[in-house]
Amino acid sequence: MTTRRAVLKGAVSSTILGLASWDVSAQSGARFVYANNSPYDNLDPHTVFDVSRAATRLNLYDGLYRWVDNPPKLVPWLAASHTVSEDGKVYSFKLRSEARFHDGKPVTSADVVYSIERIIALRKGPASHYLDVIKPGSTQAPDPATVVFNLVQPYAIFLATVPDMLIVNSALVKANEQDGDWGESWLARNDAGSGSYVLRRHDPAVGWIGRRFNDHFAGWTGQPIDEIEFRTVLDTSTRVLGLIRGEFHGADGYMPYDQIERLRRSPNVQVIEQEAMRVFGLALNNRKSLMNNVHFRRAIAHAFDYDGFIKNILKDSVSRNPGPNPNTIWGTPAGLRGYDYDLDKARAELAKVGEPLRVIGINALAGFSDSEQAAILLQNALRQIGVEAVVELSPWTVVLSRMSKPETRADIIPVWRSSFYIDPNNWVGELFGTRYHDSRSFSLYSNPEFDRRLDQALISRDHEERRKLYEEMTQMVMDDAASVFIYNTRWYGPYSRKVKDIRFSPVNHGQDMRWVSMSR
């Protein structure tokens, strides 16, 4: 067996928690207000699994391991260590004895078992990571400090995805189950975690407030924040003005670049710049008529003005990313060439389609300027080659609900693919593998040769073999124009100058507040 160990130490702070009311001013040094661009309509860590609502998962809950820093590192968290069997099928984790839930109950292996059983039963959120490799009832708790996962087969990405397996207080959730719902209705509005902050108040129309959990196992140092509020503020200009005026202490790091430049000029704001692993492109619904024609998809790929979008609209604030994987990770063949903007090539591909054209629907994300501008830019180019397209702007929650069925999913969605775990499977594997069609795939692409390679990459324990397989898969989706790949994001995190010690990771997007200090 191979064992990896790490121990996190820290003294528990004795600072008394502030019990501010819902409308307390953000000016208090012990209180941090974050302006978010999406609503917090659901707090359940096993059903909500997107970047826009990541703060609840990161701050209210803990996993066995955690991704931190940039480049991202995987560190032990609720687990102090783990071992892996020689055949790669059995993972045993030793839990920290000092970890407690917010109600004071110790975190035990029974809670881990309940959490993975709940994830698999609900089949939402991170469930796609585990459905094929963890059978219900197979996870064991031989003692309160030991949990054993018995996988169906070796699973190359298992450890990388363990941070997404957030642990809930099994006794508390069970006490609030209704008609076998695994407590889903209750946990959408309540907290059953062990995270650095305890839920104090939640209003789906406003946001949520958390107070610092004094007894968090990792302890506290510096000048930690006593109370955090993540408030829904959909309008970009309102978020920007609030930061400049000091009404907000932080906001999303993916604002339009002209607004970032505006924030840089404010003496009250600092902008922290980091390389992200968040790829932006056009998700093409490969299951719909016309969209299932490779020549039509290639026409779309040649009709997008990559340089005009990146250089003129985004002012070179992002990096051209020709494939599905971020430029910063392995799994992309050397010298991969993306599609170029060439309307003559687009027309030539269109001439090979061999079926009647129809109006194409583009569903952009309302309030996300890159998504909106990419939609308009593509619409204009398509019109030049004889393809009519209709652009609709919808909130992310609406776009996400429509994606649940191939027939309601739009033809084209300008959207980001973020990092949930650090492995090329997070991008090219999940976006295009048939096994992920019901959960993680944006494009509903199907290719038996792709799937064969993906199946092998997921069980292989040989890194070089996996590299070769993912490179081949990447080339396949490029050749088939399964989607259109445009850029890799840079993160420009705007925060009050009172804030320090932000530990950005491509997985936490600057929203993990447990290390953050704030001057009084």
C-alpha positions as CSV (number, residue, x, y, z in Angstrom):
1,M,0.0,0.0,0.0
2,T,1.0,3.6,-0.6
3,T,0.3,6.1,2.2
4,R,0.2,9.8,2.0
5,R,0.0,11.9,5.2
6,A,-0.3,15.5,6.1
7,V,-1.3,17.2,9.3
8,L,-2.9,20.7,9.5
9,K,-2.3,22.5,12.8
10,G,-3.6,25.7,14.2
11,A,-4.8,27.2,17.5
12,V,-8.5,27.8,17.9
13,S,-9.3,31.4,18.3
14,S,-11.3,32.6,21.3
15,T,-12.7,35.6,19.5
16,I,-16.4,36.1,20.3
17,L,-18.6,35.9,17.2
18,G,-20.5,39.0,16.1
19,L,-24.2,38.5,15.8
20,A,-25.0,41.3,13.4
21,S,-28.5,41.6,12.0
22,W,-29.4,41.0,8.3
23,D,-29.1,44.7,7.4
24,V,-25.9,45.6,9.3
25,S,-23.6,47.9,7.4
26,A,-20.7,46.3,5.6
27,Q,-18.4,48.9,7.2
28,S,-17.7,46.7,10.3
29,G,-14.1,45.4,10.1
30,A,-15.2,42.0,11.4
31,R,-17.9,41.6,8.6
32,F,-17.3,40.8,5.0
33,V,-19.9,41.3,2.2
34,Y,-19.4,39.7,-1.2
35,A,-21.6,40.8,-4.1
36,N,-22.4,37.7,-6.2
37,N,-23.8,37.7,-9.7
38,S,-26.2,34.7,-9.2
39,P,-28.8,33.9,-6.6
40,Y,-28.3,31.5,-3.8
41,D,-31.6,29.6,-4.3
42,N,-30.3,26.3,-2.9
43,L,-27.7,25.5,-0.2
44,D,-27.6,21.7,-0.5
45,P,-24.0,20.8,-1.2
46,H,-25.0,17.5,-2.9
47,T,-27.4,19.1,-5.4
48,V,-25.8,22.5,-6.2
49,F,-22.6,22.1,-8.2
50,D,-21.6,25.3,-10.0
51,V,-19.1,28.1,-9.6
52,S,-21.8,30.8,-9.1
53,R,-23.0,29.2,-5.9
54,A,-19.7,27.7,-4.8
55,A,-19.3,29.8,-1.6
56,T,-21.9,27.8,0.3
57,R,-20.0,24.5,-0.4
58,L,-16.6,26.1,0.4
59,N,-17.5,27.9,3.6
60,L,-20.3,25.8,5.2
61,Y,-18.9,22.3,4.4
62,D,-15.7,20.3,4.5
63,G,-14.5,17.3,2.4
64,L,-12.0,14.7,3.2
65,Y,-9.4,16.5,1.1
66,R,-9.3,20.1,-0.3
67,W,-7.9,21.9,-3.3
68,V,-5.9,25.0,-2.3
69,D,-3.6,27.6,-3.9
70,N,-2.4,28.2,-7.5
71,P,-1.1,25.9,-9.0
72,P,-3.7,23.9,-7.1
73,K,-2.5,21.4,-4.5
74,L,-4.6,18.6,-3.0
75,V,-4.3,18.6,0.8
76,P,-5.8,16.4,3.6
77,W,-8.7,18.1,5.3
78,L,-11.3,16.2,7.4
79,A,-9.1,13.2,6.7
80,A,-5.6,13.2,8.2
81,S,-4.3,10.6,5.7
82,H,-5.3,7.9,3.3
83,T,-4.0,4.6,1.8
84,V,-4.7,2.9,-1.5
85,S,-4.6,-0.8,-2.2
86,E,-2.2,-2.2,-4.8
87,D,-5.0,-2.9,-7.3
88,G,-6.2,0.7,-6.9
89,K,-9.8,-0.3,-5.9
90,V,-9.7,0.3,-2.1
91,Y,-9.2,3.7,-0.6
92,S,-9.1,4.0,3.2
93,F,-9.2,7.3,5.0
94,K,-8.3,8.1,8.6
95,L,-10.4,11.0,10.0
96,R,-9.2,13.7,12.3
97,S,-10.4,13.2,15.9
98,E,-10.8,17.0,16.4
99,A,-13.3,17.7,13.6
100,R,-16.7,18.7,14.7
101,F,-20.0,19.6,13.0
102,H,-21.6,23.0,13.8
103,D,-23.8,21.5,16.5
104,G,-20.7,20.0,18.2
105,K,-21.2,16.4,17.1
106,P,-17.9,14.7,16.1
107,V,-17.4,14.0,12.4
108,T,-17.3,10.2,12.1
109,S,-17.0,7.6,9.3
110,A,-20.7,7.0,9.6
111,D,-21.3,10.6,8.3
112,V,-19.0,10.0,5.4
113,V,-20.8,6.8,4.5
114,Y,-24.2,8.6,4.7
115,S,-22.9,11.5,2.6
116,I,-21.7,9.3,-0.3
117,E,-24.9,7.2,-0.1
118,R,-26.9,10.4,-0.3
119,I,-24.9,11.7,-3.2
120,I,-25.5,8.5,-5.2
121,A,-29.2,8.3,-4.3
122,L,-29.9,11.9,-5.3
123,R,-28.0,11.6,-8.6
124,K,-27.3,15.3,-8.7
125,G,-24.4,17.7,-8.1
126,P,-21.2,15.7,-7.9
127,A,-22.9,12.3,-8.3
128,S,-21.6,11.8,-11.8
129,H,-18.1,11.3,-10.3
130,Y,-19.2,8.2,-8.5
131,L,-22.2,6.5,-10.0
132,D,-20.1,4.1,-12.1
133,V,-17.5,3.2,-9.5
134,I,-19.2,3.2,-6.1
135,K,-22.2,0.9,-5.6
136,P,-24.8,1.7,-2.9
137,G,-23.9,-0.1,0.3
138,S,-20.3,-0.7,-0.6
139,T,-18.7,2.0,1.5
140,Q,-17.7,0.8,5.0
141,A,-17.1,2.3,8.4
142,P,-15.1,-0.3,10.4
143,D,-14.6,2.2,13.2
144,P,-15.6,5.8,13.9
145,A,-12.3,7.1,12.5
146,T,-11.9,4.9,9.4
147,V,-13.9,5.0,6.2
148,V,-13.2,2.5,3.3
149,F,-14.4,3.0,-0.3
150,N,-14.5,-0.2,-2.3
151,L,-14.5,0.8,-5.9
152,V,-15.9,-1.4,-8.7
153,Q,-12.7,-0.8,-10.6
154,P,-9.6,1.4,-10.4
155,Y,-10.6,5.0,-10.9
156,A,-7.9,7.4,-11.9
157,I,-9.7,10.6,-10.8
158,F,-11.1,9.3,-7.5
159,L,-8.7,11.2,-5.2
160,A,-8.9,14.3,-7.3
161,T,-12.7,14.3,-6.9
162,V,-12.8,13.5,-3.2
163,P,-13.0,17.3,-2.2
164,D,-16.4,17.4,-4.0
165,M,-17.7,14.7,-1.6
166,L,-18.8,17.2,1.1
167,I,-19.6,15.6,4.4
168,V,-23.0,16.3,6.1
169,N,-24.1,15.7,9.6
170,S,-26.0,12.4,9.1
171,A,-28.0,12.6,12.4
172,L,-29.2,16.1,11.6
173,V,-30.2,15.4,8.0
174,K,-31.9,12.1,8.9
175,A,-34.0,14.0,11.5
176,N,-35.3,16.3,8.8
177,E,-36.0,13.7,6.1
178,Q,-39.5,13.8,4.6
179,D,-41.0,10.9,2.7
180,G,-37.6,9.4,1.8
181,D,-36.2,12.6,0.3
182,W,-32.8,12.3,2.0
183,G,-33.5,15.7,3.7
184,E,-33.3,17.5,0.3
185,S,-36.1,20.0,1.0
186,W,-34.7,20.8,4.4
187,L,-31.0,21.1,3.4
188,A,-31.9,23.4,0.5
189,R,-32.5,26.1,3.2
190,N,-30.4,24.9,6.2
191,D,-26.9,24.0,7.2
192,A,-25.6,20.5,8.3
193,G,-21.9,21.1,7.8
194,S,-18.6,21.3,9.7
195,G,-17.1,24.2,7.6
196,S,-15.3,27.3,8.7
197,Y,-18.6,29.3,8.9
198,V,-22.0,28.4,10.3
199,L,-25.2,29.5,8.5
200,R,-26.9,32.3,10.4
201,R,-29.5,33.3,7.9
202,H,-30.6,32.5,4.3
203,D,-33.1,34.2,2.0
204,P,-33.2,32.9,-1.6
205,A,-34.0,36.4,-2.8
206,V,-31.2,38.1,-0.9
207,G,-28.4,35.7,-0.1
208,W,-27.0,34.2,3.0
209,I,-25.0,35.1,6.2
210,G,-22.5,32.9,8.0
211,R,-20.7,33.4,11.3
212,R,-17.3,32.1,12.1
213,F,-17.2,28.6,13.6
214,N,-14.8,29.0,16.5
215,D,-14.2,25.3,16.9
216,H,-13.2,24.5,13.3
217,F,-10.5,21.8,13.4
218,A,-8.0,23.9,11.4
219,G,-8.0,26.7,13.9
220,W,-7.7,30.5,13.2
221,T,-4.8,32.9,12.8
222,G,-4.3,36.6,12.0
223,Q,-7.5,38.7,11.9
224,P,-10.1,36.3,10.6
225,I,-13.5,37.6,9.5
226,D,-16.3,37.0,12.1
227,E,-19.2,37.2,9.8
228,I,-19.6,36.8,6.0
229,E,-22.4,37.7,3.8
230,F,-22.8,36.5,0.2
231,R,-25.4,38.8,-1.3
232,T,-27.0,38.5,-4.7
233,V,-26.3,41.5,-6.8
234,L,-27.1,40.8,-10.5
235,D,-26.2,44.1,-12.0
236,T,-22.5,44.5,-12.8
237,S,-22.5,48.3,-12.4
238,T,-24.1,48.0,-8.9
239,R,-21.4,45.5,-7.9
240,V,-18.6,47.8,-9.2
241,L,-20.1,51.0,-7.5
242,G,-20.5,49.1,-4.3
243,L,-16.9,48.0,-4.2
244,I,-15.7,51.6,-5.0
245,R,-17.9,53.0,-2.2
246,G,-16.9,50.3,0.3
247,E,-20.4,48.8,0.5
248,F,-19.0,45.5,-0.7
249,H,-15.6,43.9,0.2
250,G,-15.4,41.5,-2.7
251,A,-17.0,40.4,-5.9
252,D,-16.6,37.9,-8.7
253,G,-13.2,37.9,-10.5
254,Y,-14.7,37.4,-14.0
255,M,-16.2,40.8,-14.6
256,P,-15.9,42.6,-17.9
257,Y,-12.3,43.9,-18.2
258,D,-13.4,47.5,-18.6
259,Q,-15.0,47.3,-15.2
260,I,-11.8,45.7,-13.8
261,E,-9.9,48.7,-15.1
262,R,-12.4,51.0,-13.5
263,L,-11.9,49.3,-10.2
264,R,-8.1,49.5,-10.5
265,R,-8.4,53.3,-10.4
266,S,-10.2,53.3,-7.1
267,P,-8.1,53.9,-4.0
268,N,-10.5,51.6,-2.0
269,V,-10.1,48.5,-4.2
270,Q,-7.3,46.1,-5.0
271,V,-7.4,43.7,-7.9
272,I,-5.7,40.3,-7.5
273,E,-4.7,38.8,-10.8
274,Q,-4.2,35.0,-11.3
275,E,-4.2,32.5,-14.1
276,A,-7.4,30.5,-13.9
277,M,-8.4,27.2,-15.4
278,R,-11.8,28.3,-16.8
279,V,-12.3,27.7,-20.5
280,F,-14.9,29.7,-22.4
281,G,-16.5,28.5,-25.6
282,L,-19.6,27.8,-27.5
283,A,-21.3,24.6,-26.4
284,L,-23.0,23.0,-29.4
285,N,-26.0,20.7,-29.0
286,N,-24.7,17.8,-31.0
287,R,-28.1,16.0,-30.7
288,K,-30.2,18.5,-32.6
289,S,-30.8,18.6,-36.3
290,L,-28.2,20.5,-38.3
291,M,-26.1,20.7,-35.1
292,N,-25.4,16.9,-35.5
293,N,-23.8,17.6,-38.9
294,V,-20.0,17.9,-38.6
295,H,-19.9,20.3,-41.6
296,F,-22.4,22.6,-40.0
297,R,-20.4,22.6,-36.7
298,R,-17.2,23.3,-38.6
299,A,-18.9,26.2,-40.4
300,I,-19.8,27.7,-36.9
301,A,-16.2,27.2,-35.8
302,H,-14.9,29.1,-38.7
303,A,-17.5,31.8,-38.3
304,F,-16.4,33.0,-34.9
305,D,-13.9,36.0,-34.9
306,Y,-11.5,34.8,-32.2
307,D,-9.0,37.6,-32.5
308,G,-11.6,40.3,-32.8
309,F,-13.3,39.0,-29.7
310,I,-10.2,38.6,-27.6
311,K,-8.2,41.6,-28.7
312,N,-10.8,44.2,-29.5
313,I,-13.7,43.3,-27.2
314,L,-11.8,41.8,-24.2
315,K,-8.7,43.9,-24.7
316,D,-6.3,40.9,-24.4
317,S,-7.4,40.2,-20.9
318,V,-7.7,36.5,-21.6
319,S,-5.6,33.9,-23.5
320,R,-6.6,32.1,-26.7
321,N,-7.3,28.5,-25.8
322,P,-7.7,26.4,-29.0
323,G,-9.0,23.2,-27.3
324,P,-11.2,22.0,-24.5
325,N,-8.5,21.8,-21.8
326,P,-6.9,24.9,-20.2
327,N,-3.5,25.8,-21.6
328,T,-2.1,25.2,-18.1
329,I,-2.8,21.4,-17.9
330,W,-1.6,18.3,-19.6
331,G,-3.7,16.3,-22.0
332,T,-3.6,18.5,-25.1
333,P,-1.4,17.5,-28.1
334,A,1.6,19.6,-28.7
335,G,1.0,22.3,-31.3
336,L,-2.8,21.9,-31.4
337,R,-4.3,24.3,-33.8
338,G,-7.7,25.7,-33.3
339,Y,-10.1,26.8,-35.9
340,D,-9.5,30.2,-37.5
341,Y,-11.9,32.9,-38.4
342,D,-12.5,32.5,-42.1
343,L,-15.9,33.1,-43.6
344,D,-14.9,31.5,-46.9
345,K,-14.0,28.3,-45.1
346,A,-17.3,28.5,-43.2
347,R,-19.2,28.8,-46.5
348,A,-17.3,25.9,-48.0
349,E,-18.3,23.7,-45.0
350,L,-21.9,25.0,-45.2
351,A,-22.0,23.8,-48.8
352,K,-21.3,20.3,-47.7
353,V,-24.2,20.1,-45.2
354,G,-26.6,18.5,-47.6
355,E,-29.8,19.4,-45.7
356,P,-32.1,22.4,-45.3
357,L,-31.0,25.2,-43.0
358,R,-33.1,26.4,-40.2
359,V,-33.0,29.2,-37.6
360,I,-30.4,28.5,-34.9
361,G,-31.0,29.4,-31.2
362,I,-28.2,31.0,-29.2
363,N,-29.0,31.1,-25.4
364,A,-26.5,33.5,-23.7
365,L,-26.1,34.0,-20.0
366,A,-27.9,37.2,-18.9
367,G,-25.6,39.5,-16.9
368,F,-22.4,37.9,-18.2
369,S,-21.1,40.3,-20.8
370,D,-18.7,37.8,-22.5
371,S,-21.5,35.4,-23.1
372,E,-23.8,38.1,-24.4
373,Q,-21.1,39.7,-26.6
374,A,-20.0,36.3,-28.0
375,A,-23.6,35.5,-28.9
376,I,-24.1,38.8,-30.8
377,L,-20.7,38.5,-32.6
378,L,-21.5,34.9,-33.8
379,Q,-25.1,35.9,-34.8
380,N,-23.7,38.6,-37.1
381,A,-21.1,36.3,-38.6
382,L,-23.6,33.6,-39.2
383,R,-25.9,36.0,-41.0
384,Q,-23.0,36.8,-43.4
385,I,-22.8,33.1,-44.4
386,G,-26.6,32.7,-44.8
387,V,-27.5,31.3,-41.4
388,E,-30.1,33.1,-39.3
389,A,-29.7,32.9,-35.5
390,V,-31.9,34.2,-32.7
391,V,-30.2,35.3,-29.4
392,E,-32.0,34.8,-26.1
393,L,-30.6,36.1,-22.8
394,S,-31.4,34.0,-19.7
395,P,-30.2,33.7,-16.1
396,W,-27.8,30.8,-15.5
397,T,-30.4,28.9,-13.5
398,V,-32.8,29.0,-16.5
399,V,-30.1,27.9,-18.9
400,L,-29.1,25.1,-16.5
401,S,-32.7,23.9,-16.2
402,R,-33.1,23.8,-20.0
403,M,-29.9,21.8,-20.3
404,S,-31.6,18.9,-18.5
405,K,-33.2,17.7,-21.7
406,P,-31.7,17.6,-25.2
407,E,-34.8,19.0,-26.8
408,T,-35.0,22.0,-24.5
409,R,-31.2,22.7,-24.6
410,A,-30.3,25.5,-27.0
411,D,-28.4,24.9,-30.2
412,I,-25.6,27.1,-28.9
413,I,-24.7,28.3,-25.4
414,P,-21.7,30.6,-24.9
415,V,-20.6,29.3,-21.6
416,W,-17.6,28.6,-19.3
417,R,-16.3,25.3,-18.1
418,S,-14.8,25.7,-14.7
419,S,-12.4,23.6,-12.7
420,F,-14.0,21.3,-10.1
421,Y,-11.0,19.0,-9.9
422,I,-7.6,19.2,-11.5
423,D,-7.4,16.5,-14.3
424,P,-8.1,16.8,-18.0
425,N,-11.1,14.6,-17.4
426,N,-12.7,17.7,-15.8
427,W,-12.8,19.3,-19.2
428,V,-12.5,17.1,-22.3
429,G,-13.7,13.9,-20.5
430,E,-16.8,15.2,-18.9
431,L,-17.7,17.7,-21.6
432,F,-17.7,15.0,-24.4
433,G,-18.0,11.5,-22.9
434,T,-21.3,9.8,-23.5
435,R,-21.2,8.5,-19.9
436,Y,-21.7,12.1,-18.8
437,H,-24.7,13.0,-21.0
438,D,-27.1,13.1,-18.1
439,S,-25.0,15.2,-15.8
440,R,-21.9,17.1,-16.9
441,S,-21.8,17.2,-20.7
442,F,-22.6,20.5,-22.3
443,S,-22.6,19.3,-25.9
444,L,-24.1,15.8,-25.9
445,Y,-21.3,14.6,-28.3
446,S,-21.1,10.8,-28.9
447,N,-18.2,9.0,-30.5
448,P,-17.5,5.3,-29.7
449,E,-13.8,5.7,-30.3
450,F,-13.7,8.7,-27.9
451,D,-15.7,6.7,-25.3
452,R,-13.3,3.7,-25.6
453,R,-10.3,5.9,-24.9
454,L,-12.1,7.6,-22.0
455,D,-13.0,4.3,-20.4
456,Q,-9.4,3.3,-20.5
457,A,-8.1,6.7,-19.2
458,L,-10.4,6.4,-16.2
459,I,-9.0,3.0,-15.1
460,S,-5.4,3.5,-16.0
461,R,-2.8,4.0,-13.3
462,D,-0.1,5.0,-15.8
463,H,0.2,8.7,-16.2
464,E,1.9,8.6,-19.6
465,E,-0.8,6.3,-21.0
466,R,-3.5,8.7,-19.7
467,R,-1.7,11.7,-21.2
468,K,-1.7,10.0,-24.6
469,L,-5.4,9.0,-24.4
470,Y,-6.5,12.5,-23.4
471,E,-4.4,14.0,-26.2
472,E,-6.2,11.7,-28.7
473,M,-9.6,12.5,-27.3
474,T,-8.8,16.2,-27.5
475,Q,-7.8,15.9,-31.2
476,M,-11.1,14.0,-31.9
477,V,-13.4,16.7,-30.5
478,M,-11.3,19.3,-32.4
479,D,-11.6,17.4,-35.7
480,D,-15.4,16.9,-35.2
481,A,-15.9,20.6,-34.0
482,A,-17.9,19.1,-31.1
483,S,-17.8,22.6,-29.6
484,V,-16.1,25.9,-30.3
485,F,-13.2,26.7,-28.0
486,I,-12.3,30.4,-27.5
487,Y,-10.2,31.3,-24.5
488,N,-8.8,30.5,-21.1
489,T,-9.7,33.0,-18.3
490,R,-7.6,35.1,-16.2
491,W,-9.1,35.8,-12.8
492,Y,-9.2,39.5,-11.6
493,G,-10.4,39.3,-8.1
494,P,-11.6,42.7,-6.8
495,Y,-11.5,43.2,-3.0
496,S,-11.5,46.0,-0.5
497,R,-8.0,47.1,0.4
498,K,-8.9,46.1,4.0
499,V,-8.9,42.5,2.9
500,K,-5.7,40.4,2.7
501,D,-4.6,36.7,2.6
502,I,-6.9,35.7,-0.2
503,R,-5.8,32.2,-1.2
504,F,-7.0,31.9,-4.8
505,S,-7.3,28.5,-6.4
506,P,-8.8,27.6,-9.8
507,V,-11.2,25.4,-7.8
508,N,-12.3,28.0,-5.2
509,H,-12.4,31.2,-7.4
510,G,-11.3,33.3,-4.4
511,Q,-14.5,32.4,-2.4
512,D,-13.0,30.2,0.3
513,M,-12.9,32.7,3.2
514,R,-11.3,30.6,6.0
515,W,-7.8,32.1,5.5
516,V,-8.9,35.7,4.8
517,S,-8.0,38.5,7.2
518,M,-9.6,41.9,7.3
519,S,-8.4,45.0,9.1
520,R,-10.7,46.6,11.7
